[in-house]
Amino acid sequence: MPELSEPEFAVSHESFIKDMLRLLPDGRDHYRTIAIVVSDKTRLCGYTEYLPWLTEILLSHGATKENIVFYIAYGTHPRQTEDESRFSYGTLYDEYNFVHHDCLDIKLFEKLGTTKRGTLVMARKDILNSTLIITFGSISHHYFAGYGGGRKMLFPGLGYRESIYHNHSLFLDRRTRTLADRCQPGNLEGNPLAEDLQEVDSHMPPRISIHGILNASGKVCLLIPGNSYDDFVSACRIHDRFYRLNSTQKFDLVIASSGGYPKDINFIQAHKSVHHAAAFVKDGGRLIMLSECIDKIGSQYFMQYLLAGSYEAAFAMLERKYEGNGGTALSMMGKTKRITIHMLTSLDKEVCQVLGVNKVTLEDIRKTISEEKGSLAVIRNASMLVY
């Protein structure tokens, strides 16, 4: 497989301060109530190193520790432990007020409108009352929303669960009774779910967004501050320069890593790399995934769709009521029908059987490689690489 060059830039404190000074408003009134939105443990963005840079410049503009509040954008993900939060955000976690978002608490939200596709646009009241909003997250390819980070920080990151589920239900094409074919990683145009997210974003209050570009080891190589949707799209194009392969070549056998923690913290997160890697496999071919999944599946809803008995039955369940990770289940069922998937994982063998994958050992993998007569590709971090 052709190699892509990774970003090798170093983030400069001087250039970051310069970029932020260009965007930050003048006047102390803007620094009375500051909301900083960050991702959870599954999508880290060098927070322990770079959040102190951000607070430094805010304090120099007249902010105080008491009026800076961090919001953890869980979406529908479960809440982190205190130790996980300290690992994710460093010493700032004990020095500042961190709010753990709860997507179920309707009292937190104010209605801002409804999209043309029927998504109720709800925003946290405390975010709306903030005099300055800053989102800070990494850009990534997302297997149905096109891209993660950026405009996903406020929604679904700080969204209301029913609105999140309605948006995610746009992954279903009810006409063909399949997953919408334009819902693909790296695609925004004609993607109903991504277009709905853009419409939601147009209802949200102005903010500064800091977009992180990571290397394959999860280290931040670029921080790109902006204040518009176009700035988000520009950051996505920079991400594409390093992690979109302009080739249609497919292989008989692909061996891929999910990229390590936190990309394979659970199967819901690991599935994104499975999805990316599977695209490089010929019909009838084999995929070997290295995905630890130390937190097991990661969703209380996911397995029920796999146990529904068939793709059609699972689709009907989601059509009646879309709930968390249902589209992920349908996507996984489609892949295991097309190719054979093996996993080196800590998931139980019985769980792997429900997923439709074969749990394997290192010795099994060595044997498979030695016996392969066709084409072979290795992907070091499949969470990053897409066609």
N, C-alpha and C positions, 0 to 999 in steps of 0.2 A: 504494500500500500504506500502511495506517495506520502512523504513526511510534510507536515505543516510546520512552519517556523513559529515558535512561541514568542509572545511578547517578552522582551528582555529589558524593558525600561525599569528605571528605579523611580519611585515616587519621591518627589522633592518637596520638602517642607516649605521652601521659599516659593515654589511655583503654586503649591496648594493655597498658601496664604494670599498670594497675588490673585489667583482665580476667585477666591472667596470674597476678597475685597471688592472685586468688580461687581459682584452680585448682591452683596449685603446692603441693606437700605441704610440711609443716614437717619439720625435722630434716635434719641434714647427711647422714645415711645414704642419703637418696633421691638425692643428687647425686654418688654415687661413680662411677657408670657411666651416662652419659646418651647415649641414642640419639636423634638428630634425623633424621627421614626427609624427604627433599626429592624433588621431581620432576626429571626430566631436561630437556634443552634444549627438548623439544617442548611442555612444559607449565609454563612459568616463572610465578613468583608473586612478582615484585618482590623476589627474594632478595637482590640486592646492597644494597638499602635496608633491608630488614626483618630479615634474619638477624642483623646486628649488634645490633639491639634485643633480639632473643631471647637472644643470648649475654650481653649486658650484664646482663640480669636473672638469668640462671643463675649467672654469676660472682658476683653480689652475694649469692646464696644459699649460696655456699661451693663451687661447682664450680670446677674448674681447666680450662685449655685442654686438658690432657693427658687428662682423663676425659670430654670431649665428643667424640663421634664422629658424623659426618654420613654417612648412607647414601643413595646415589642410587638412586631407585626406577625402574629401567629396565623392569621387567617382562621382556618378550622383546625390547625395543629394543636396538640395537647400542650399544656403549660410545662415549661422547663422547671427543673429543680433549682434551688438556690445555688448549689455547686456548679451546675451547668451554666447558669447565668454568669457567675463569677468567671468561669472559664471563657465564656463568650465575650464579655465586655470588660474584664479586668477590674482594676481597683475602682473605676468609676461607678461600678454597680453598687458599692457601699457608700459612695460619696454623693450620689445624686438620686433623685426620685425616678425609679423605673416603674412604669405601669404595664402590667401583664394584660394584654387585650383579651376581652371575653366577647366572642362573637354571638353569644346567646342572650346577652343582657340588653333587651330592647330599650331600656331606660337610658342607655348611653347615647342613643342615636337621634338624629334629626333628619327628616326626609328632605331631600334636595330636588327630587324629580323622579321621572321614570324614563328609561331609554325606549327607543322605538321597538326594541325586541322584548320589552316588558320587564327589564331588570329594575327593581326599586332601588334608587340611589339613596343610600343612607350613609351619613358621616357622623363620627363621634362629635358630640357637642363641645367637648373640651378642646378638640382639635380646631373646630370652627371658631372658638373664642380665643385662640392663640394669636398673638400679634406677629409671630414669625414661625413658619413651618419649614423644617428641613428634613428631607428623606435621604437615607444613606444606605445603599445596598448594591450588591454585585449584579452585573448584567450576565445573563445566561440564556442558553437556548431552552425553551420550554416546549414539551412535546405536543401540547395542543393550543397554548396561548401565544405561540410564536417565540416570545422572549419573557424571561423573568427579570425581576428588578424594576427600577424606574417607576412606570405608572402603576405597577402592581403593589407598590408599598402601601398606599392609602387604601386601595381596593384591589384585590381581596384582603390584603394584609391586615387592615384595620376595619374590615367589613362586617356586615350583619350576615349571619349564617344563611338565612333564606335567600338573600340577595346573591350571595356567593354561589349557592347551589343553582339558582336560576341561571346565572351567567355560565356556570360550568355545564349546564344541561344543553347549551348551544353546541356542545361537542356531538350531540346526537343529531343525525339527519333522519327525521321522521318519515321523509318521503321514500328514501332508499332503505330505511331501517338498518343503516350502518353508521359508523362514525363519519362525521363530516370530513370529506377528503381534503379540504383547504385548511383544516386545523392541524398544522404541521409545525415542527420546530423551525424557527427562522423565517416563518411566513406571517406577515401581517395583512397583506392585501387579499381580499376575498375570504378572509378567515372570520366567520361570524362571531366567534368568541372574542377574538382580538379587536374586532371593530366595535363590539359592545363595550369592551374595556376602555377603548378610546373615547366613546361617548360618555361613559361614567366619569372618566378623567376630566372631561370638559365641564362637568358640574362641580368639580372639586375646587377648593380655594387655591390661590396662587401659593407657590412654595419654591424653595431652592432644592434641587435634587442632585445628590452626589452619586455618580455612577462609577462603580469599581470594575475594572477589567482585571481578571485573574489569569495566572498561568496554570498549567495542568496540575501543579502541586497545591493549588489553592492560595498562592501568595498574590497579593495585590501588586500589579505592575503599573497601573494607571488609575488616577482618580480624576474624573471628568465632571466638574460641577456645571450645572445648567439650570435654567428656569422655564423651559418650555417643552412641549411634546416633541418638537423637532430636535431638541437637544438629546432627548431619550433615543429617538430613532438614529441620530448620528452616532451615539454611543453603541447602539446595536450593530451598526455597520462596521465600526472599529472592531468589535468582538468577532464579527464574521470574517474579517481579514485573517484572523488567526485560526478560527475553529470551524469554518465551512469549507469542505473539500469539493472542488469543482471537478467531480469525476462521477461516472455512473458505473464504475467497475464493481462487481459483486464477487463473492468468494464462496467456495465450498465449506470452508471452516473459518470461523472468526473466534479468536480468543481475546477477551476484553476485560479490563478492570473497571469497576465503577468509579475508581478514583480515590478510594479510601474514605475515612471519616471526614466530613459528615455526609458525603455523597451516598454512602451505603449504610447509613445509620439504621435504616429499616427498609422493608421492601418497597414501600410507597416511594421513597426517595431513590432507591436503587433501580426501580422500574424505568426511570428516565434514561439511565444509561443503557438498560436493556433495550429500550425502544430505539435509541440512537444506533447501538451496535447491530441490532437486528436488520436495520436498513441496508447494511453492507453484506448480508448473507443471501445467497441464491435461494430461490424456492426449493424446498427439500433439503437445504443445507443444514449445517450445525453451528450453534453458537455456544461457546463456553464462557460463562460469566463468573468473575471473582467478586463476590458481593457478600460482605460479612453479615449485615443485618443484625447487629447486636441488640437492637430494640425490637426485634421480630418484625411483624407485619407493619405496624404503625398506624393502623386504622381499624376501628371497631366495625365499620360497615363493609369493608372490602370483600371479605371472604364469602359473605352471603350470596353475592352475585356469581361467584365461581361455583358455588354449590347449587345454583338454580337448575342445573341439569343441561343447559344448552345456551348458546349465544342468544338465540331468539327469546328464550325465557328471561334471561338477564336483561335484555333490551326492553322487554315488556315491563319488567319491574321498575326500571329507571324511567320509562315513559310515563308510568303512573305517578311516581314520586322519585325525583332525582335526589340522591343523597351522596355523601362524601365518597370520592374515589370510585364511583360506579363506572365512569368512563375509563378509568385505569384498568378495571377488571375486563371490560369489553376489549380494550386495546391488547391486554395480555392474552386473552382468548384468541384473538385474531392472529397474534404472532405464533402461538404454540400450534395453531392449525397449519401454518405455513412452513415452519422450520422446527427442528428439534433443539431444545434449550437444555443445557447442563449448567449446574451452579455449584461452585465451591463456596459454601455458606454455612453459617451456624444455625440456619433454620432447620427445624425438625424434618425428617424424611417424609412424615405424613403431611406436613404443610406443603412441602415441595410437590407432593403428588397432587394436592388440590390446585396448586398453581399451574400444574401441567409441565413441570420441569423435573429433571433427574438430578438428585443430589449426588455429587461425585467427590472423589478424593484427588490429591495431587498425583497419585500413582495412576488413577483412571485417566487423568488429563495427559500424562506422559504417554500412556498407551495409545490414546486417541491420536495424538500428534504423530507418533511413530508409524501409525497405520494409515494416516491420511495420504491418499494418492492424488487428490485434487489441489486446488489453489488454497492458500492459507494467508490470513492477515492477523496481525496483532495490534490491538488498540490499547495504549497505555492508560488513557483516561476517557472512557466512552461518555462520561457525563458532559464532556466539552465538545466533542466532535460530531458534526452532522454533515449531510450532503448539502 
